[in-house]
C-alpha cells in the first residue's frame, strides 16, 4: 500500500518556456535528500494541461532516471480520452514507472458507469498499478464511493488521490474499502484529518518546498503521535491555505519555489504569475511559517 507523503512535482521551465531538465533533476535530488516517500510528476501541479505528450513522457523519464529506484514514481498519464490515457500509461510503464495517476475524465463528464469503464480499461490494458485522482472541482465529475469501491476490486487499481473536499465522503470510503486500498489526500489542508481517519497520507503540493516537514507530519500521524502531528499541521496551515486561495495551483507553490531558488517563476499560458498583492501576502506567510 502507498503510505506517507508523495510530492506532486512542479515542472520547471527555462526562460524560453522549454523544460528545464537540470532544475528538474535537482528537484528530484532535493526531494530524495529530504526523505519524501515518493514522487508524482506531471499531475495538476506539474502543469499537465500545457505540456505536450512528448514533454509529459520526458518529465516522467527524467524523474524515474534521477530517482534511480529509491522511491516509487507515480506517473501522471491521465486524460479524458481513454485511448490516450492507455497509450501514455504504457509508455510510462516501459520507462519503469511504479504506478500511474489517472485523473477523472474532464470536460466530457461521463456517467459513473463511464468512469468505471474508463479506469478499468486503463488498468486491464496496461497492467500497471493505478491511483485514481478524484478532483471534481476541476473535472466536473465526482467519483462516487459506490463506483470507487467497484474500482477497488480490480487488482491494478490500488488507491485514490481524494480531492473532493468532502471528509464525510472520504471517511465513508475508508470504512468500506479493502484493507490494501490506499486513500491519499489530494489537499494539504485535509491531509492530517484524513490520515487520522484511517487514510494513508497525502499527494502533496506543499512538499515541493518542505518535503521533510510534510513527510514528518504524516509519519507522526501514521504512528499515532497526535500532538506532534497536530502542532505541525497548525504551524503550516496558513501556507496550506495560501496554496489554495491566492491563485490556482500550481501558481502559488511555483512562486514559493522560485523564491527559494528551485526554479524560475514561469508558467505556460493560460497560467500566469501571481498579482503583486498576492505575492506580498505569500511572502508574509512564508516568513511567518518559517519557510524561507
HELIX and SHEET records of a PDB file:
HELIX    1   1 UNK A   21  UNK A   33  1                                  13    
HELIX    2   2 UNK A   48  UNK A   50  5                                   3    
HELIX    3   3 UNK A   53  UNK A   67  1                                  15    
HELIX    4   4 UNK A   82  UNK A   95  1                                  14    
HELIX    5   5 UNK A  112  UNK A  126  1                                  15    
HELIX    6   6 UNK A  136  UNK A  139  1                                   4    
HELIX    7   7 UNK A  145  UNK A  151  1                                   7    
HELIX    8   8 UNK A  167  UNK A  176  1                                  10    
HELIX    9   9 UNK A  188  UNK A  196  1                                   9    
HELIX   10  10 UNK A  207  UNK A  222  1                                  16    
HELIX   11  11 UNK A  226  UNK A  245  1                                  20    
HELIX   12  12 UNK A  251  UNK A  259  1                                   9    
HELIX   13  13 UNK A  276  UNK A  288  1                                  13    
SHEET    1   A 9 UNK A   4  UNK A   8  0                                        
SHEET    2   A 9 UNK A  38  UNK A  40  1                                        
SHEET    3   A 9 UNK A  72  UNK A  76  1                                        
SHEET    4   A 9 UNK A  99  UNK A 103  1                                        
SHEET    5   A 9 UNK A 130  UNK A 134  1                                        
SHEET    6   A 9 UNK A 157  UNK A 162  1                                        
SHEET    7   A 9 UNK A 182  UNK A 185  1                                        
SHEET    8   A 9 UNK A 201  UNK A 204  1                                        
SHEET    9   A 9 UNK A   4  UNK A   8  1                                        
END                                                                             
